[in-house]
Amino acid sequence: MDSLLIQAGLSSAMRKNLKSLFFVWAFVRSSISVELKNMFTALLRRMITFFNPYHVIEVYEYRSEFMVRNKLYSLAKAYLSNACSHGANKLHAEVKSLNGRPFLTIAEQEEVVDTFQGAKLWWYASSCKPKYSTKSCNREERFYRLTFHKKYRKLVEHEYLTHPFHEGREILACNRQRRLFTNISPGTGYSWTCVAFDHPATFDTLALDPTTKRDIIEDLMSFREGKEYYKKIGKAWKRGYLLYGPPGTGKSTMIAAIANFLGYDVYDLELTAIKNNMELKKIFLETSSKSVIVIEDIDCSLNLTGKRVKKMKKDKDEAEKVTEGYDNANTVTLSGLLNSIDGLWSACEDEKIIIFTTNHVEKLDPALIRRGRMDVHIEMSYCTFEAFKVFARNYLGIETHDLFSTIEKLLLEVNVSPADVAEGLMSRSLRNADVDECLANLVEVLNLAKKEMSK
């Protein structure tokens, strides 16, 4: 019966006053039939609803059966942590910002009281099984229940509801720590897990051709300010970037620089951990706006050419076994990926950057990287002299040196990745060596690379 009253939205004070009725019910229910029990329960529910002077508004973590996060839930959580947490007996502590104070939220089954223009309101934190849950999903959906007297209904609808959500938005902005997400096993009921994203890369420290860097920054600024433009032309507010080139050319660093420039969260999507196209769509729905969705080494993640397994030349039975094992492990198709990033499902959340990286662009299906899907193609090539000067400025604090001309000549003769150049400058600078010694070490690295090429 206690759960019945809670579901009815009664405040703690009113629940306490009705406990005497439940004592009577406890004696009576043992001596009547199941049918009478059901009739009495239904009658009691109607009586409670009729005489209950309170209204209830519930704010769920997810929006209905679509499994899309409800932004109002996050805003209510932030507001209650700041305005009402002092009235709770049990709290949860989180760190939202590496430089900020702990973020306190009320625990489940806790009730706190808020006041607004003379009205008294109760917030109750709880959870329940989702209506559309499956046996493999053990997740319970969290929600907040707001209870208030009927006479304050207009006040709550027209004024109060905008108050906690506006305050919550400001609190989240002040305490926001950008996050790095990765997808996890669907059996947990959650699609993503995250850690704090605190990568130091910026476009100022990125070793890249200045013209290319300027073009990328201008494109990102146009995208960030293009909400009305995308709406006008009838396209989802998203943009695709393809980063391709040899290993060690800075593709991951470029991703971090883009995320830091825009101030977005990063979702690192591992395709091999996804079982089928439906699960892939659900995972994309779980990503938020203002985010960078990354699929690194997409040519290695899945065989997205439509041919799941190459035919075995020697043993046909072995080929069938390989095919069967592969299909059981993963049935994500090229069509499913394209629909998720560029189909109807892609328009569910705005303001997203989608980035693919690959070392072998020639292996990718043309449909995957065509213009309009991957709007910007950026070749991350071997280190140039302009990129080296960025390293010299960042690592050694110099703009010119006598060895620069030698290094420039060697960089024109050898193909060496920016990662190798950076390592050549770092290997001795970490031991407080002087500038001459660091540059001389880099020259030695480049000469060794030249000898290897000549072989």
matplotlib code that plots the C-alpha trace (Angstrom):
import matplotlib.pyplot as plt

x = [0.0, 2.9, 4.0, 0.4, 0.4, 3.8, 2.6, -0.4, 2.0, 1.1, 3.5, 5.2, 2.9, -0.3, 1.1, 1.8, -1.8, -3.3, -1.3, -4.1, -6.3, -3.6, -3.6, -7.3, -6.6, -3.9, -6.4, -9.2, -7.2, -6.3, -10.0, -11.3, -11.0, -8.6, -11.5, -12.6, -9.0, -8.7, -12.0, -11.1, -7.7, -9.3, -11.9, -9.1, -7.1, -10.1, -10.8, -7.2, -7.3, -10.6, -9.6, -5.9, -5.3, -1.9, -0.8, 2.3, 4.8, 7.3, 10.6, 12.2, 15.8, 14.7, 12.0, 9.4, 10.3, 12.7, 15.5, 16.6, 18.0, 15.6, 17.5, 15.0, 16.2, 19.8, 18.7, 16.4, 19.3, 21.6, 19.1, 18.3, 22.0, 22.4, 19.1, 17.7, 20.5, 20.9, 17.5, 18.5, 19.9, 21.7, 23.7, 25.9, 29.1, 30.4, 33.2, 31.9, 34.9, 38.5, 39.0, 35.6, 34.1, 32.3, 28.9, 26.3, 23.1, 20.3, 20.2, 17.3, 14.4, 15.3, 12.7, 13.6, 11.5, 11.6, 9.7, 8.7, 6.6, 5.0, 4.3, 5.8, 6.9, 8.4, 11.0, 11.3, 14.1, 13.3, 13.7, 11.7, 11.9, 11.3, 8.1, 10.0, 12.8, 14.1, 15.5, 19.0, 18.6, 19.1, 19.0, 16.4, 15.2, 15.6, 13.1, 12.1, 8.6, 7.5, 4.5, 2.5, -0.9, -3.6, -4.0, -0.5, -0.9, -0.9, 2.1, 4.0, 3.1, 3.7, 6.5, 8.1, 9.0, 11.1, 12.9, 14.7, 15.5, 16.9, 19.0, 20.1, 21.4, 23.6, 24.8, 25.7, 27.6, 29.7, 30.5, 30.7, 33.6, 33.9, 33.9, 35.4, 32.9, 33.3, 30.6, 30.1, 28.3, 24.6, 23.8, 24.4, 21.5, 23.7, 25.3, 28.3, 30.7, 32.9, 36.0, 37.0, 38.4, 41.4, 43.6, 45.9, 46.0, 45.0, 45.4, 48.2, 50.2, 49.2, 52.1, 50.2, 50.6, 49.3, 47.0, 45.4, 45.0, 43.4, 40.9, 39.9, 39.4, 37.2, 35.2, 34.6, 33.6, 31.1, 29.6, 29.3, 27.4, 25.4, 22.3, 19.9, 21.7, 21.4, 17.7, 17.2, 18.7, 16.9, 20.0, 20.8, 23.2, 26.2, 29.5, 31.7, 35.5, 37.8, 41.3, 43.6, 47.3, 50.2, 50.5, 51.9, 50.8, 48.6, 45.1, 44.2, 45.8, 43.7, 40.5, 41.5, 42.2, 38.8, 37.0, 38.9, 38.3, 34.5, 34.2, 32.4, 32.4, 34.0, 32.4, 34.9, 32.8, 34.2, 32.2, 33.5, 31.7, 28.3, 26.3, 23.8, 22.4, 19.6, 22.1, 24.2, 21.1, 20.4, 24.0, 23.9, 20.6, 22.4, 25.0, 24.3, 24.4, 27.6, 29.7, 32.4, 31.7, 34.9, 35.4, 39.2, 40.8, 37.5, 39.1, 40.1, 36.9, 34.7, 34.7, 32.2, 32.4, 29.4, 31.7, 31.8, 34.4, 36.8, 36.5, 39.1, 40.9, 42.0, 39.3, 35.6, 34.5, 36.9, 35.6, 32.0, 33.2, 34.9, 31.8, 29.5, 31.7, 32.0, 28.3, 27.5, 29.9, 28.9, 26.2, 26.7, 26.4, 27.6, 24.0, 23.3, 26.3, 25.3, 21.7, 23.0, 25.4, 23.5, 19.9, 16.7, 18.2, 21.1, 18.7, 17.6, 20.2, 21.8, 25.3, 27.5, 30.9, 31.5, 35.1, 36.5, 40.2, 42.1, 45.6, 44.4, 41.7, 41.8, 40.3, 37.1, 33.8, 33.3, 29.7, 31.1, 33.4, 31.5, 31.1, 28.0, 28.7, 32.3, 32.2, 35.9, 38.8, 42.0, 45.2, 47.6, 50.9, 54.5, 56.2, 57.0, 59.4, 56.4, 55.2, 58.7, 58.8, 55.7, 57.5, 60.6, 58.5, 56.4, 59.2, 62.3, 60.9, 62.8, 61.9, 65.2, 68.5, 71.6, 70.5, 67.1, 68.4, 69.9, 66.7, 64.6, 66.8, 66.5, 62.7, 62.5, 64.5, 62.9, 59.3, 59.2, 56.0, 55.4, 55.5, 59.1, 60.1, 58.5, 60.2, 63.6, 63.2, 61.9, 64.3, 67.0, 65.0, 63.4, 66.9, 67.3, 69.6, 70.2, 68.7, 71.8, 71.8, 68.1, 68.3, 71.5, 69.7, 66.8, 69.4, 70.8, 67.3, 66.6, 70.0, 69.2, 65.8, 67.5, 69.9, 66.9, 65.2, 68.4, 68.5]
y = [0.0, 2.4, 1.9, 2.7, 6.0, 6.9, 6.1, 8.4, 11.2, 12.0, 14.0, 12.4, 14.3, 13.0, 9.4, 9.6, 10.6, 7.7, 4.9, 4.2, 3.1, 0.7, -1.0, -1.8, -3.1, -5.4, -7.2, -7.3, -8.6, -11.9, -12.9, -11.9, -13.4, -12.2, -10.7, -8.6, -7.6, -6.3, -4.5, -2.9, -1.8, -0.2, 1.5, 2.7, 4.1, 6.1, 7.4, 8.5, 10.2, 12.0, 13.3, 13.8, 17.6, 17.2, 17.1, 15.2, 15.9, 13.2, 13.9, 10.7, 10.3, 9.0, 10.2, 7.5, 4.3, 6.0, 5.8, 9.3, 11.2, 13.8, 17.1, 18.2, 15.4, 16.6, 20.2, 19.1, 17.1, 20.1, 22.4, 20.1, 19.5, 23.3, 24.5, 21.6, 19.1, 20.5, 18.9, 15.3, 12.7, 10.8, 12.4, 11.2, 13.1, 13.6, 15.6, 17.5, 19.8, 19.0, 22.5, 22.8, 21.6, 18.2, 18.1, 16.7, 15.0, 13.6, 9.7, 7.5, 7.3, 10.7, 13.6, 17.3, 20.3, 23.5, 26.7, 29.2, 32.4, 30.9, 27.5, 24.4, 21.7, 18.2, 16.5, 12.8, 10.8, 7.3, 4.6, 2.0, -0.7, 0.8, -0.2, -1.4, -3.2, -6.6, -9.6, -8.7, -5.1, -4.8, -1.0, 0.8, 4.2, 7.0, 9.9, 12.8, 13.2, 16.8, 17.0, 20.2, 21.4, 21.8, 25.5, 26.1, 24.3, 27.5, 28.9, 25.6, 25.3, 28.9, 30.1, 27.5, 24.8, 27.4, 28.4, 25.1, 24.3, 27.7, 27.6, 24.0, 25.1, 27.8, 25.3, 22.7, 25.4, 26.4, 22.8, 21.2, 18.9, 17.7, 14.0, 11.2, 8.4, 4.8, 2.3, -0.7, -4.0, -3.6, -6.1, -3.4, -1.4, 1.6, 2.4, 4.6, 5.0, 8.1, 9.7, 13.3, 14.7, 16.8, 16.5, 19.5, 19.6, 22.9, 24.2, 26.4, 23.4, 21.2, 20.6, 21.2, 23.3, 26.9, 27.1, 23.8, 24.7, 28.0, 26.4, 23.8, 26.5, 28.6, 25.5, 24.7, 28.3, 28.3, 25.0, 26.2, 29.3, 27.6, 26.4, 28.7, 28.0, 24.2, 24.6, 26.8, 24.3, 21.4, 19.4, 17.9, 20.1, 17.9, 17.7, 14.8, 14.9, 12.2, 12.2, 9.9, 9.3, 7.2, 6.2, 8.8, 11.8, 13.3, 12.2, 11.6, 14.8, 16.6, 15.1, 16.4, 19.9, 20.0, 19.0, 21.6, 24.3, 23.7, 22.7, 19.5, 16.0, 13.1, 9.8, 7.1, 4.6, 1.0, -0.7, -4.2, -4.1, -3.6, -6.7, -5.4, -2.4, -1.8, -1.6, 0.8, 3.1, 3.0, 3.9, 6.9, 8.0, 8.0, 10.6, 14.2, 17.4, 19.4, 16.3, 14.8, 11.2, 9.3, 6.0, 5.5, 3.2, 2.5, 0.3, -2.1, -1.8, -3.9, -5.2, -2.6, -3.6, -6.0, -9.1, -10.4, -13.1, -13.8, -17.2, -19.7, -21.2, -24.5, -25.6, -24.9, -26.3, -24.0, -21.0, -21.9, -22.0, -18.7, -17.1, -18.5, -17.3, -13.8, -13.3, -14.4, -11.9, -8.9, -8.2, -4.5, -3.6, -0.8, 0.2, 0.2, 2.5, 4.9, 5.1, 5.9, 8.7, 10.1, 8.8, 9.7, 8.7, 11.2, 14.1, 13.2, 15.4, 18.5, 20.0, 17.0, 16.4, 12.9, 11.9, 8.8, 8.1, 5.6, 4.8, 3.3, 5.5, 3.5, 0.5, 2.3, 2.0, 5.2, 5.4, 5.8, 8.8, 10.6, 14.4, 15.2, 12.3, 13.0, 16.7, 17.5, 15.3, 16.1, 14.4, 14.0, 13.6, 13.3, 16.1, 19.3, 22.1, 24.3, 21.6, 21.2, 24.9, 24.5, 21.7, 23.8, 26.7, 24.4, 22.1, 24.4, 27.9, 29.0, 30.5, 30.0, 28.3, 27.5, 23.8, 24.8, 24.8, 21.3, 20.0, 21.6, 19.9, 16.5, 16.8, 17.2, 14.1, 11.7, 10.7, 10.9, 11.2, 14.2, 11.7, 10.7, 14.3, 15.1, 12.1, 13.2, 16.6, 15.2, 12.3, 14.6, 17.7, 15.7, 15.5, 19.3, 19.2, 22.5, 23.5, 22.6, 19.0, 18.5, 19.7, 17.7, 14.6, 15.3, 15.6, 12.3, 10.7, 12.2, 10.9, 7.4, 7.6, 8.7, 5.7, 3.4, 4.9, 4.5, 0.8]
z = [0.0, 0.6, -3.0, -4.1, -2.3, -3.7, -7.2, -6.5, -5.9, -2.3, -0.2, 2.8, 5.1, 3.6, 3.3, 7.1, 7.8, 5.8, 7.5, 9.9, 7.0, 5.9, 9.3, 8.8, 5.3, 6.6, 8.9, 6.2, 3.2, 4.8, 5.0, 1.6, -1.9, -4.6, -6.6, -3.6, -3.0, -6.5, -6.3, -3.0, -4.4, -7.4, -5.2, -2.9, -5.8, -7.0, -3.6, -3.2, -6.6, -5.8, -2.4, -3.2, -3.2, -5.0, -8.6, -9.8, -12.7, -13.5, -15.3, -16.7, -17.7, -21.1, -23.5, -23.8, -25.7, -28.0, -25.5, -26.1, -23.1, -21.7, -21.3, -18.6, -16.4, -16.4, -15.8, -12.9, -11.4, -11.6, -10.0, -7.1, -6.4, -5.9, -4.4, -2.4, -1.6, 1.9, 2.8, 1.8, 4.2, 1.5, -1.3, -4.3, -5.0, -8.5, -10.1, -13.1, -13.6, -12.8, -11.3, -9.6, -6.3, -6.0, -7.5, -5.0, -6.2, -4.2, -4.0, -4.9, -2.6, -1.2, -1.0, -0.8, -0.4, -2.5, -2.1, -4.8, -4.3, -1.2, -2.8, -1.2, -3.6, -3.1, -5.3, -5.0, -6.7, -7.8, -10.5, -12.2, -14.9, -18.4, -20.1, -23.1, -21.3, -22.3, -20.4, -21.5, -20.2, -16.5, -16.4, -14.3, -15.5, -13.1, -12.7, -10.5, -9.2, -8.5, -6.1, -5.4, -4.2, -6.9, -6.1, -7.4, -10.7, -12.8, -10.9, -11.5, -15.2, -16.2, -13.9, -11.6, -14.3, -16.2, -13.0, -12.1, -15.7, -16.4, -13.2, -14.0, -17.4, -15.8, -13.2, -15.8, -17.9, -14.9, -13.8, -17.2, -17.7, -21.3, -21.7, -23.8, -24.4, -25.6, -26.3, -24.0, -23.9, -24.5, -21.7, -19.1, -20.4, -21.2, -24.5, -23.4, -20.6, -20.2, -18.6, -18.4, -21.6, -20.9, -24.0, -24.4, -28.3, -30.0, -33.4, -32.1, -31.1, -34.1, -36.6, -39.8, -43.0, -42.0, -45.1, -44.3, -40.7, -41.5, -43.9, -41.3, -38.6, -41.0, -41.9, -38.2, -37.4, -40.3, -39.1, -35.5, -36.6, -39.3, -37.5, -39.5, -42.7, -42.3, -41.5, -44.5, -47.0, -45.3, -44.1, -40.7, -38.8, -39.0, -40.9, -41.8, -41.8, -43.4, -42.0, -44.0, -44.3, -43.0, -39.3, -37.0, -39.0, -36.2, -37.0, -33.4, -32.4, -35.0, -33.5, -30.1, -31.5, -33.3, -30.1, -28.0, -30.6, -30.6, -26.9, -27.8, -26.1, -28.0, -28.7, -29.7, -31.5, -31.7, -34.5, -33.7, -30.3, -32.0, -32.9, -35.5, -37.3, -34.7, -31.9, -34.0, -34.4, -30.7, -29.9, -32.3, -30.6, -27.3, -28.5, -27.6, -29.6, -29.5, -30.0, -32.1, -33.1, -34.1, -35.9, -36.0, -38.5, -40.2, -42.8, -39.9, -37.9, -40.2, -43.7, -45.1, -48.7, -48.4, -48.7, -45.2, -45.6, -48.4, -50.0, -48.8, -51.7, -50.1, -47.8, -48.4, -45.0, -43.2, -45.1, -43.9, -40.3, -40.6, -42.2, -39.5, -36.7, -38.2, -38.8, -35.2, -33.8, -35.9, -38.5, -38.9, -42.6, -44.8, -45.3, -41.6, -41.0, -43.8, -42.5, -39.0, -40.1, -43.1, -43.1, -41.3, -37.9, -38.3, -37.8, -34.3, -32.6, -34.1, -34.1, -34.6, -36.2, -37.6, -38.2, -39.9, -39.9, -42.1, -43.1, -46.5, -48.0, -51.2, -49.3, -48.3, -50.2, -52.3, -50.9, -47.4, -48.1, -50.9, -50.6, -48.6, -46.3, -45.6, -46.5, -45.8, -46.8, -45.0, -46.0, -43.0, -44.8, -43.8, -41.9, -43.9, -42.9, -41.9, -39.6, -38.2, -37.3, -35.2, -33.3, -32.8, -31.5, -29.1, -27.9, -28.0, -28.0, -31.1, -34.4, -36.3, -36.0, -38.1, -38.5, -39.9, -43.5, -43.0, -41.6, -44.4, -47.0, -45.3, -44.9, -48.7, -49.3, -46.8, -45.7, -42.0, -39.8, -37.5, -34.6, -35.5, -35.7, -32.4, -30.8, -32.2, -30.5, -27.2, -26.6, -25.2, -24.3, -21.5, -20.0, -20.1, -23.1, -24.9, -28.3, -30.3, -29.0, -29.6, -33.2, -33.8, -32.6, -35.1, -37.9, -36.9, -37.0, -40.5, -41.8, -40.6, -42.3, -45.5, -45.4, -44.9, -48.0, -50.1, -49.2]

ax = plt.figure().add_subplot(projection="3d")
ax.plot(x, y, z, "-o")
ax.set_aspect("equal")
plt.show()
